[in-house]
């Protein structure tokens, strides 16, 4: 049985998503909670492996249950979670999110919002067609709000949001983003940037919305850093395109802090296209 988990977390005190020995991570925390409930050694497969300090409101993962774990799930009888003795597997899987929450405690910094039986062919990572992130910046126009410090980066300058938006929109499309990625051996830096825009919210906070088919390592924070350089007047919108086309990492802008970044959405095709999408993505990764 494969189940889908919809997850949110405050990444401040996690060392990223991926399980690491002796370190507190999102994956490790959720897997340990599931072990207490269903036993075994669960291993989550995630749509986007976020770095240390990065948050999520729309993270997605999947988990394949062993026969023994399914038996423990099905053996559950009414324990105050609203699942009756004759409930089917879908109801028991749906109740699993609440059981995980019970293990994590009253005010956890990670929550499994929903658990459901995954559709045929669903793969949290390879079936995904897009990932969307939000990045929040408080500049001198906005001012500093201590209650937002864990999810908002502070820039000590007044930023030109119109110029930043123009720079962001000029980067959209299928390109090699090597200049905006931390290199990894044998990993491609070619990505399709589907959306990139900036605006100020009602409180004046600058918010970027960034959507792509996938992102390479540190890509969003580097793109944001380039736009901040434009907002400060150190680069022009044309410069960020020129830097992209040169394809070389540069010191012309900073890679901004993880605290301002949140994964807000993972996109998937219709259920009948999930398996085909997963196969297509695997084949492309193998070719790369």
C-alpha positions as CSV (number, residue, x, y, z in Angstrom):
1,X,0.0,0.0,0.0
2,X,1.4,3.4,-1.0
3,X,0.1,6.4,0.9
4,X,0.5,10.1,0.2
5,X,1.4,12.6,2.9
6,X,0.7,16.3,2.7
7,X,3.2,18.1,5.0
8,X,3.9,21.5,6.5
9,X,6.8,22.6,8.7
10,X,8.8,25.5,10.2
11,X,12.3,24.7,9.0
12,X,14.0,26.9,11.6
13,X,15.2,24.1,13.9
14,X,15.6,21.4,11.3
15,X,18.8,20.5,9.4
16,X,16.8,20.2,6.2
17,X,14.5,17.5,5.0
18,X,16.7,14.5,4.4
19,X,17.5,12.1,7.2
20,X,21.1,12.5,8.6
21,X,22.8,10.6,11.4
22,X,22.6,12.5,14.8
23,X,20.8,15.5,13.3
24,X,17.2,16.6,13.6
25,X,15.6,16.6,10.2
26,X,12.0,16.7,8.9
27,X,12.2,13.2,7.3
28,X,13.7,11.7,10.4
29,X,11.1,13.2,12.7
30,X,8.1,12.0,10.7
31,X,9.6,8.6,10.1
32,X,10.2,8.1,13.8
33,X,6.6,9.0,14.5
34,X,5.4,6.5,12.0
35,X,7.6,3.8,13.4
36,X,6.0,4.3,16.8
37,X,2.6,3.8,15.2
38,X,3.1,1.1,12.6
39,X,6.6,-0.3,13.4
40,X,9.2,-1.2,10.8
41,X,11.6,1.2,9.2
42,X,9.5,3.6,7.1
43,X,11.3,5.6,4.4
44,X,9.6,8.6,2.9
45,X,10.1,9.7,-0.7
46,X,9.7,13.5,-1.0
47,X,8.8,15.9,-3.8
48,X,11.4,18.5,-2.9
49,X,14.3,18.0,-0.5
50,X,14.5,21.4,1.2
51,X,17.7,22.7,2.8
52,X,18.3,23.6,6.4
53,X,16.1,26.5,7.5
54,X,13.7,26.3,4.6
55,X,10.0,26.0,5.4
56,X,7.0,24.3,3.7
57,X,3.3,24.6,3.6
58,X,2.7,22.3,0.6
59,X,5.3,19.6,0.8
60,X,4.3,16.1,-0.5
61,X,5.8,12.7,0.2
62,X,4.9,9.1,-0.3
63,X,5.4,6.0,1.8
64,X,5.1,2.3,0.9
65,X,3.8,0.3,3.7
66,X,5.1,-3.3,4.3
67,X,2.6,-6.1,4.8
68,X,3.3,-6.0,8.5
69,X,2.6,-2.2,8.7
70,X,-0.6,-2.7,6.7
71,X,-1.7,-5.4,9.2
72,X,-1.0,-3.1,12.1
73,X,-3.0,-0.3,10.4
74,X,-5.9,-2.6,9.7
75,X,-5.9,-4.1,13.2
76,X,-6.6,-0.7,14.7
77,X,-10.0,-0.5,16.5
78,X,-11.7,2.6,17.8
79,X,-9.2,4.5,19.9
80,X,-10.8,7.9,19.9
81,X,-9.6,8.9,16.4
82,X,-13.1,8.5,14.8
83,X,-12.3,5.3,13.0
84,X,-14.8,2.5,13.6
85,X,-14.0,-1.1,13.8
86,X,-15.5,-1.8,10.3
87,X,-13.8,1.1,8.6
88,X,-12.2,0.5,5.2
89,X,-8.5,1.1,4.5
90,X,-9.1,4.6,3.1
91,X,-10.6,5.7,6.5
92,X,-7.7,4.2,8.4
93,X,-5.1,5.8,6.2
94,X,-6.9,9.2,6.6
95,X,-6.8,8.8,10.4
96,X,-3.1,8.2,10.3
97,X,-2.4,12.0,10.0
98,X,-4.0,12.6,13.3
99,X,-2.2,9.7,14.9
100,X,1.1,11.1,13.7
101,X,0.1,14.5,15.1
102,X,-0.6,12.8,18.5
103,X,3.0,11.4,18.5
104,X,4.5,14.8,17.5
105,X,2.8,16.6,20.4
106,X,0.6,19.7,20.9
107,X,2.8,22.4,19.2
108,X,5.1,20.6,16.8
109,X,7.1,22.5,14.1
110,X,6.1,19.9,11.6
111,X,2.6,18.5,10.8
112,X,1.2,15.9,8.5
113,X,-1.9,17.7,7.3
114,X,-3.4,14.8,5.3
115,X,-2.7,11.1,4.6
116,X,-4.5,9.3,1.8
117,X,-4.1,6.2,-0.3
118,X,-2.0,7.3,-3.3
119,X,-3.6,6.9,-6.8
120,X,-2.2,4.2,-9.1
121,X,1.2,5.3,-10.5
122,X,1.7,8.1,-8.0
123,X,5.3,9.0,-7.1
124,X,5.7,12.1,-4.9
125,X,9.0,13.0,-6.6
126,X,8.9,11.7,-10.2
127,X,5.2,12.4,-10.9
128,X,5.5,16.0,-10.0
129,X,5.2,18.5,-12.8
130,X,6.1,21.7,-10.9
131,X,7.2,23.1,-7.5
132,X,6.2,26.6,-6.3
133,X,8.1,28.6,-3.7
134,X,7.5,31.9,-1.9
135,X,10.3,34.1,-0.7
136,X,9.6,37.0,1.8
137,X,11.8,40.1,2.4
138,X,11.4,43.0,4.8
139,X,13.3,46.1,3.6
140,X,13.6,49.5,5.2
141,X,10.3,50.5,3.6
142,X,8.6,47.6,5.5
143,X,10.5,47.7,8.7
144,X,11.4,44.8,10.9
145,X,8.7,42.6,12.6
146,X,10.1,40.3,15.2
147,X,7.1,38.0,15.0
148,X,7.9,37.3,11.4
149,X,11.7,36.8,11.8
150,X,11.7,33.1,11.3
151,X,10.1,33.3,7.8
152,X,11.2,36.7,6.5
153,X,14.7,37.8,5.5
154,X,15.7,41.4,6.3
155,X,17.5,43.6,3.8
156,X,18.8,46.9,5.1
157,X,17.9,48.9,2.1
158,X,14.9,50.3,0.3
159,X,14.2,48.0,-2.6
160,X,12.6,48.9,-6.0
161,X,10.0,46.2,-6.4
162,X,9.1,47.3,-10.0
163,X,12.7,46.7,-11.1
164,X,12.9,43.4,-9.2
165,X,9.7,42.2,-10.9
166,X,11.0,43.2,-14.3
167,X,14.2,41.3,-13.7
168,X,12.3,38.2,-12.4
169,X,10.0,38.1,-15.4
170,X,13.0,38.4,-17.8
171,X,14.4,35.1,-16.5
172,X,11.3,33.0,-17.3
173,X,11.6,30.1,-19.7
174,X,13.7,27.1,-20.5
175,X,17.4,27.9,-19.8
176,X,20.6,26.7,-18.3
177,X,20.6,28.3,-14.8
178,X,24.2,27.2,-14.0
179,X,24.9,30.8,-12.9
180,X,22.1,30.5,-10.3
181,X,22.8,27.0,-9.0
182,X,25.3,25.4,-6.6
183,X,27.0,22.8,-8.9
184,X,26.7,19.1,-8.3
185,X,28.7,16.5,-10.1
186,X,26.8,15.0,-13.1
187,X,23.6,17.1,-12.4
188,X,22.0,19.2,-15.0
189,X,21.3,22.9,-14.4
190,X,18.8,23.2,-17.3
191,X,15.4,24.1,-15.9
192,X,12.1,25.5,-17.1
193,X,11.3,28.6,-15.0
194,X,7.5,28.8,-15.4
195,X,6.7,31.9,-13.2
196,X,8.8,34.4,-11.3
197,X,7.3,37.7,-10.0
198,X,7.6,40.2,-7.1
199,X,5.0,42.2,-5.3
200,X,4.5,43.9,-1.9
201,X,1.7,42.5,0.3
202,X,-0.6,44.6,2.5
203,X,2.1,45.1,5.1
204,X,4.7,46.1,2.5
205,X,6.7,42.9,2.7
206,X,8.2,42.0,-0.7
207,X,7.1,38.5,-1.8
208,X,8.4,36.5,-4.7
209,X,6.5,33.7,-6.3
210,X,8.7,31.3,-8.1
211,X,7.5,28.2,-10.0
212,X,9.5,25.7,-12.1
213,X,9.4,22.1,-13.3
214,X,12.2,21.5,-10.8
215,X,15.0,23.5,-9.1
216,X,18.7,22.8,-8.8
217,X,20.5,23.3,-5.5
218,X,20.2,26.9,-4.0
219,X,18.6,28.1,-7.3
220,X,15.6,30.0,-5.7
221,X,17.8,31.8,-3.2
222,X,20.3,32.8,-5.8
223,X,17.5,34.1,-8.2
224,X,16.2,36.1,-5.2
225,X,19.6,37.4,-4.4
226,X,20.1,38.6,-8.0
227,X,16.7,40.4,-7.9
228,X,17.6,42.1,-4.6
229,X,20.8,43.4,-6.3
230,X,18.5,44.9,-9.0
231,X,16.2,46.3,-6.3
232,X,19.3,48.0,-4.7
233,X,20.4,49.4,-8.0
234,X,23.6,47.4,-8.2
235,X,22.4,45.4,-11.2
236,X,19.9,46.1,-14.0
237,X,17.2,43.7,-15.2
238,X,19.3,43.2,-18.3
239,X,22.3,42.2,-16.2
240,X,20.6,39.2,-14.6
241,X,19.8,37.8,-18.0
242,X,23.4,38.4,-19.2
243,X,24.7,36.6,-16.1
244,X,22.4,33.7,-16.7
245,X,23.5,33.4,-20.3
246,X,27.2,33.5,-19.3
247,X,26.5,30.3,-17.3
248,X,29.1,30.8,-14.6
249,X,28.7,31.3,-10.8
250,X,29.4,34.9,-9.9
251,X,29.9,37.1,-6.9
252,X,27.8,39.9,-8.4
253,X,24.9,39.0,-6.0
254,X,24.4,37.1,-2.7
255,X,22.5,33.8,-2.2
256,X,20.0,34.9,0.4
257,X,19.2,33.2,3.7
258,X,17.0,30.1,3.9
259,X,14.7,31.6,6.5
260,X,12.7,33.6,3.8
261,X,12.0,30.6,1.6
262,X,8.8,28.4,1.8
263,X,7.8,25.5,-0.5
264,X,4.1,26.3,-1.0
265,X,2.9,23.8,-3.7
266,X,3.8,20.7,-5.7
267,X,1.9,20.2,-8.9
268,X,0.8,16.9,-10.3
269,X,-1.0,15.8,-13.5
270,X,-4.4,14.1,-13.5
271,X,-4.4,10.7,-11.9
272,X,-4.5,8.8,-15.2
273,X,-1.2,10.5,-16.2
274,X,0.8,10.0,-13.0
275,X,2.6,6.8,-14.0
276,X,3.5,8.2,-17.4
277,X,4.8,11.4,-15.9
278,X,6.9,9.4,-13.4
279,X,8.4,7.3,-16.2
280,X,9.1,10.4,-18.3
281,X,10.9,12.1,-15.4
282,X,13.0,9.0,-14.6
283,X,14.0,8.6,-18.2
284,X,15.1,12.2,-18.4
285,X,17.1,12.0,-15.2
286,X,18.8,8.8,-16.4
287,X,19.7,10.5,-19.7
288,X,21.2,13.5,-17.8
